[in-house]
């Protein structure tokens, strides 16, 4: 069915009439050849994307003013051509016109030959950070290939997983479970990055058995690829590259495995893994990237050797650990979390340490040699930190603990961390007598917010049944 809306050429003709302008005058104003303008106005030539941009600018209109009409122009008033549609999709993404992208894709995917082209555009948008538009394209390409066992389908699912990861732990878990079904279909380079991002999701949810499984798989795959690379001493030009050098994934997997051992209280095994990721003597490359990478892992290793002594209850190691991290601002928050956890476990007084590093208690992002710490991991850790702070103050019958419970509860509700919500509720009810009326009212509102959110999720889940 042909749309009945006004055409772009009609709007241009009306503009020329209202302004009393000739084609030659508008040609000079827009920079479009007068003969081309004449053919566009008479319907003898379709409007190219470059022409659309020049016409819109010359008419002093917003850049996307004619975008909805341009979809009609491309599909109903002329034959669709990729040469026009590709730049239109890219500009629509940049301007947030997801409605136009949706219309184009629905029309194009009536012919599946366009699926690879749309995938290529989605990949470009993903790399540029235009994730909303990329998500829309990946979903449509996935739907068009859902019955095919293709690597492109797996890559779409991987990108959708990356886009879906946010502050809501329930949604993160759903995205991770869906993506895992496609992990083995990916190129090995994407598998390594997929394993790393999956591990981050499960770390933030404290599913250490799963983290252990993913880290070991990452270590095995990275070691295999690295050894093959060393034996061949060359790289195929068409070989897909990982986000980081292969040696990084070996070291990072060992770091994760040391963290798993730490979490289950197996400090001797954790120290064994520390020794491995601090040793880069096996790395064949010799450049500045290797030196920076090893410096970061050795820094983490030195700190973790002290930390594991602290977490094992060796109070005499605490001052050395504090002194070491005091010169590393981006490590201080994580250190504080570990210190307050140990203080609660062993009944230590760490007031002076908390006072010294008070400015690091509010949530913030932190950087490493490899970029910012993973956001969902840091949000979860900060939420856990707040409840540990609450426990520390409440153990000493200090009212500040109530404030930290409420902060942790609010943060837990935001990221949908049910385990931590239960901890906060339990702590508050045990120490309700320390809360004033305003704090009790705030607590009541937060609990109501949690309940409403839970009911909403039940309704959403039931819609899929």
C-alpha positions in Angstrom: 0.0 0.0 0.0 1.4 3.4 -1.1 1.4 6.0 1.7 -0.8 9.1 1.2 1.5 11.5 3.1 3.1 14.5 1.5 6.3 13.7 -0.4 9.6 15.5 0.2 9.6 16.9 -3.3 6.1 18.4 -2.6 7.3 20.1 0.5 10.3 21.5 -1.5 8.0 22.7 -4.3 5.8 24.4 -1.7 8.9 26.0 0.0 10.1 27.4 -3.4 6.6 28.8 -4.1 6.2 30.4 -0.7 9.7 32.0 -0.9 9.3 33.0 -4.5 12.6 31.2 -5.3 13.7 29.7 -8.6 15.4 26.3 -8.9 18.6 28.1 -9.8 18.4 30.2 -6.6 17.8 27.2 -4.4 20.6 25.4 -6.2 23.0 28.1 -5.1 21.6 28.0 -1.6 21.7 24.2 -1.2 24.8 23.4 -3.3 22.8 20.9 -5.4 23.1 21.0 -9.2 20.1 22.8 -10.7 19.5 20.0 -13.2 19.5 17.4 -10.3 17.0 19.6 -8.5 14.8 19.8 -11.5 14.7 16.0 -11.9 14.0 15.5 -8.2 11.1 17.9 -8.3 9.6 16.2 -11.4 10.0 12.8 -9.8 12.5 11.7 -12.4 15.3 11.1 -9.9 15.2 9.7 -6.4 16.5 11.7 -3.5 20.0 10.6 -2.4 20.9 10.9 1.3 23.4 13.7 0.5 20.6 15.6 -1.3 18.2 15.2 1.6 20.8 16.7 4.0 21.4 19.6 1.7 17.7 20.3 1.1 16.9 20.2 4.8 19.8 22.5 5.7 18.9 24.9 2.9 15.3 25.0 4.2 16.6 25.8 7.7 14.9 22.7 9.1 16.1 20.2 11.8 18.3 17.5 10.2 15.8 14.7 10.7 12.7 16.7 9.7 12.0 14.6 6.6 13.3 11.3 7.9 9.9 9.6 8.2 9.0 10.7 4.7 12.4 9.5 3.5 11.5 6.0 4.4 8.5 6.3 2.1 10.8 7.9 -0.6 13.1 4.9 -0.4 10.5 2.1 -0.5 7.3 3.4 -2.2 8.4 6.2 -4.6 11.6 4.5 -5.8 13.3 1.2 -5.7 15.2 0.6 -2.4 19.0 0.7 -2.8 21.6 0.0 -0.2 23.6 3.0 -1.3 20.9 5.2 0.0 19.6 3.1 2.9 23.0 2.4 4.6 23.9 6.1 5.3 20.3 6.8 6.3 20.4 4.0 8.9 23.7 5.4 10.3 22.5 9.0 10.5 19.1 7.8 12.0 21.1 6.0 14.7 23.3 9.1 15.4 20.1 11.2 15.8 18.2 8.7 17.9 15.5 8.0 15.3 14.9 4.4 16.2 11.5 4.6 14.7 12.9 5.2 11.2 15.4 2.3 11.7 12.5 0.1 12.6 10.6 1.0 9.5 13.5 0.4 7.2 14.5 -2.9 8.8 10.9 -4.3 8.7 10.7 -3.5 5.0 14.2 -4.8 4.1 14.0 -8.1 5.9 11.2 -9.2 3.7 14.2 -10.1 1.6 16.8 -12.0 3.7 19.6 -11.0 1.4 19.8 -7.8 3.5 20.5 -9.6 6.8 24.3 -9.6 6.4 24.3 -5.9 5.4 22.2 -5.0 8.4 24.5 -7.0 10.6 27.5 -5.1 9.2 25.8 -1.8 10.0 25.0 -3.0 13.5 28.6 -3.9 14.1 29.7 -0.4 13.2 27.1 1.2 15.4 28.1 -1.1 18.3 31.8 0.0 17.9 30.7 3.6 17.9 28.7 3.2 21.2 25.3 3.7 19.5 24.0 0.6 21.3 20.3 1.3 21.2 20.2 1.4 17.5 22.6 -1.6 17.3 20.4 -3.6 19.6 17.4 -3.0 17.3 19.3 -4.3 14.3 20.8 -7.3 16.1 17.4 -8.4 17.3 16.0 -8.2 13.8 19.0 -10.0 12.2 18.7 -12.7 15.0 15.0 -13.2 14.3 15.7 -13.6 10.6 18.4 -16.3 11.3 16.9 -18.0 14.3 16.6 -21.3 12.4 20.2 -21.2 11.2 23.2 -22.4 13.1 25.3 -19.4 12.0 28.2 -17.6 13.6 26.4 -14.3 12.7 23.5 -15.4 14.9 25.9 -16.2 17.8 27.6 -12.8 17.4 24.2 -11.0 17.5 23.4 -12.8 20.7 26.8 -11.9 22.2 26.3 -8.2 21.3 22.8 -8.3 22.8 24.2 -9.8 26.0 26.7 -7.0 26.2 24.1 -4.3 25.6 21.7 -5.9 28.1 24.1 -5.9 31.0 23.2 -3.1 33.5 22.4 -2.5 37.1 19.6 -5.0 37.4 21.0 -8.3 38.6 17.9 -10.3 37.5 18.1 -9.0 34.0 21.8 -9.6 33.9 21.3 -13.2 34.9 18.6 -13.7 32.2 20.9 -12.1 29.6 23.8 -14.4 30.7 21.7 -17.6 30.6 20.4 -16.7 27.1 23.9 -15.9 25.7 25.6 -19.0 27.1 23.6 -21.2 24.7 25.5 -19.4 21.8 29.0 -19.2 23.3 30.4 -22.3 21.6 29.3 -21.0 18.2 31.5 -17.9 18.4 34.9 -17.5 17.0 37.5 -18.4 19.7 38.5 -14.7 20.0 34.9 -13.7 20.8 34.6 -16.7 23.1 37.4 -15.4 25.3 35.8 -12.0 25.6 32.4 -13.6 26.1 33.8 -15.7 28.9 35.4 -12.6 30.6 32.1 -10.7 30.5 30.1 -13.7 31.6 32.5 -14.1 34.6 31.9 -10.5 35.5 28.1 -11.1 35.7 28.4 -14.1 37.9 31.0 -12.4 40.1 28.5 -9.6 40.8 26.0 -12.3 41.8 28.5 -14.3 44.0 27.9 -17.5 42.0 31.5 -18.6 42.6 31.0 -22.2 41.3 30.0 -20.7 37.9 32.8 -18.1 38.0 35.3 -20.9 38.7 34.0 -22.9 35.7 34.2 -19.9 33.3 37.6 -18.8 34.5 39.0 -22.3 34.0 37.5 -22.4 30.5 39.0 -19.0 29.7 42.4 -20.1 31.0 42.3 -23.3 28.9 41.2 -21.6 25.7 43.7 -18.7 26.1 46.6 -21.0 26.9 45.8 -23.2 23.8 45.6 -20.2 21.5 48.7 -18.6 22.9 50.7 -21.8 22.5 49.5 -22.2 18.9 50.4 -18.6 18.2 53.9 -19.1 19.6 54.4 -22.2 17.6 53.3 -20.7 14.3 54.9 -17.3 15.1 52.5 -15.6 12.8 48.9 -14.3 12.7 46.5 -14.8 9.8 45.3 -11.5 8.4 41.6 -12.5 8.6 41.9 -13.9 12.1 39.6 -12.1 14.5 41.4 -10.3 17.3 40.5 -10.4 21.0 39.9 -7.2 22.9 43.2 -7.7 24.8 46.4 -9.6 24.0 46.1 -13.4 24.5 48.5 -13.4 27.5 46.2 -11.0 29.3 43.4 -13.6 29.4 45.7 -16.2 30.9 46.7 -13.8 33.7 43.2 -12.5 34.2 41.8 -16.0 34.4 44.4 -16.8 37.1 43.4 -13.6 38.9 39.7 -14.6 38.9 40.6 -18.1 40.1 42.5 -16.5 43.0 39.5 -14.5 43.9 37.3 -17.6 43.8 39.6 -19.3 46.3 39.6 -16.1 48.4 35.8 -16.1 48.5 35.6 -19.7 49.7 38.3 -19.1 52.3 41.0 -21.3 50.6 43.8 -18.7 51.1 46.7 -21.2 50.4 45.2 -21.9 46.9 44.5 -18.2 46.4 48.2 -17.5 47.0 49.2 -20.2 44.5 47.2 -18.5 41.8 48.7 -15.1 42.8 52.2 -16.5 42.2 51.1 -17.6 38.8 49.7 -14.3 37.6 52.6 -12.3 39.0 55.0 -14.4 36.9 55.2 -13.2 33.3 58.5 -14.9 32.4 56.7 -17.1 29.9 55.3 -14.2 27.9 57.0 -14.2 24.5 56.3 -10.6 23.6 58.6 -7.9 24.8 57.1 -4.4 24.5 55.6 -1.6 26.6 52.1 -3.1 26.7 53.6 -6.3 28.3 55.5 -4.2 30.9 52.4 -2.2 31.8 50.3 -5.3 32.1 52.7 -7.1 34.3 53.2 -4.1 36.5 49.4 -4.0 37.1 49.2 -7.7 37.9 52.2 -7.6 40.1 50.7 -4.7 41.9 47.5 -6.6 42.4 49.5 -9.7 43.5 51.5 -7.8 46.1 48.3 -6.2 47.6 46.5 -9.6 47.5 49.3 -11.4 49.3 48.9 -8.9 52.2 45.1 -9.0 51.9 44.9 -12.8 52.2 46.8 -12.6 55.4 44.4 -10.0 56.7 41.4 -12.1 55.7 42.9 -15.1 57.3 42.8 -13.2 60.6 46.4 -12.0 60.9 45.9 -8.6 62.4 49.6 -7.9 62.3 49.4 -7.7 58.5 46.7 -5.0 58.5 49.0 -2.0 58.9 51.3 -3.2 56.1 48.2 -3.7 53.8 46.8 -0.2 54.6 50.2 1.4 54.0 50.5 -0.4 50.6 47.1 0.5 49.3 47.3 4.1 50.6 49.5 5.0 47.7 47.1 3.5 45.1 43.9 5.5 45.1 42.1 3.3 42.6 42.5 0.3 44.9 41.5 1.9 48.2 37.7 1.3 48.0 38.2 -2.4 47.4 40.7 -2.6 50.2 38.2 -0.8 52.6 35.6 -3.4 51.7 37.9 -6.2 52.5 39.1 -4.5 55.7 35.6 -3.9 57.1 34.6 -7.5 56.2 37.6 -8.8 58.1 36.9 -6.4 61.0 33.4 -7.8 61.3 34.7 -11.4 61.1 37.4 -11.0 63.7 36.0 -8.2 65.9 38.7 -5.7 65.1 38.5 -1.9 65.7 39.3 -0.1 62.4 37.8 3.3 63.2 41.1 5.0 62.4 41.3 3.4 59.0 37.7 4.3 58.1 38.3 7.9 59.2 41.5 8.1 57.2 39.8 7.0 54.0 36.4 8.5 54.6 36.3 10.2 51.2 36.4 6.8 49.5 33.2 5.5 51.1 30.7 7.1 48.7 30.2 5.2 45.4 32.5 6.1 42.5 34.0 4.4 39.5 37.6 3.3 39.5 40.2 2.8 36.8 43.0 0.3 36.1 45.6 0.0 33.5 43.0 -1.8 31.4 40.1 0.7 31.8 37.4 1.2 34.4 36.4 -1.6 36.8 33.4 -3.5 35.7 30.4 -1.4 36.6 28.0 -4.1 37.8 30.7 -5.7 39.9 31.5 -2.4 41.6 27.9 -1.5 42.2 27.4 -4.9 43.9 30.5 -4.5 45.9 29.6 -1.1 47.1 26.2 -2.3 48.1 27.8 -5.2 50.0 30.3 -2.7 51.6 27.5 -0.5 52.9 25.9 -3.5 54.7 29.2 -4.5 56.2 29.6 -0.9 57.4 26.2 -1.1 59.0 27.1 -4.3 60.7 30.3 -2.8 62.0 28.7 0.2 63.6 25.7 -1.7 64.9 27.9 -4.2 66.6 29.2 -1.4 68.6 25.7 0.0 69.2 26.4 3.1 67.1 23.5 4.8 65.4 25.5 5.4 62.2 24.7 1.8 61.3 21.1 2.6 60.6 22.1 5.1 58.0 24.3 2.6 56.2 21.5 0.0 56.3 19.2 2.4 54.5 21.8 3.3 52.0 22.5 -0.3 51.3 18.8 -1.2 51.1 18.3 1.6 48.6 21.2 0.5 46.5 20.2 -3.2 46.7 16.7 -2.3 45.5 18.1 -0.4 42.6 20.2 -3.3 41.3 17.7 -5.9 42.4 20.1 -7.7 44.8 17.6 -9.9 46.7 20.3 -11.5 48.9 21.5 -8.1 50.2 18.0 -6.9 50.6 17.4 -9.7 53.0 20.6 -8.9 54.9 19.5 -5.3 55.3 16.0 -6.2 56.5 17.4 -8.7 59.0 19.9 -6.1 60.4 17.3 -3.3 60.6 14.8 -5.5 62.4 17.4 -6.5 64.9 18.4 -2.9 65.6 15.1 -1.1 65.0 15.3 0.5 68.5 18.3 2.6 67.3 16.2 4.2 64.4 14.3 7.4 64.8 10.8 7.9 63.3 12.1 9.5 60.1 14.4 6.5 59.5 11.6 4.1 60.2 9.5 5.9 57.7 12.3 5.8 55.1 12.7 2.1 55.7 9.0 1.5 55.2 9.0 3.3 51.9 12.1 1.4 50.7 10.4 -1.9 51.6 7.3 -0.9 49.7 9.4 0.0 46.7 11.1 -3.5 46.9 7.7 -5.2 47.1 6.3 -3.2 44.2 9.3 -4.0 42.1 9.0 -7.7 42.9 5.3 -7.8 42.0 6.1 -6.0 38.7 8.7 -8.6 37.8 6.3 -11.4 38.6 3.8 -9.9 36.2 6.5 -9.4 33.5 7.6 -13.0 33.9 4.0 -14.4 33.7 3.6 -12.6 30.3 6.2 -15.0 28.8 4.3 -18.1 30.0 
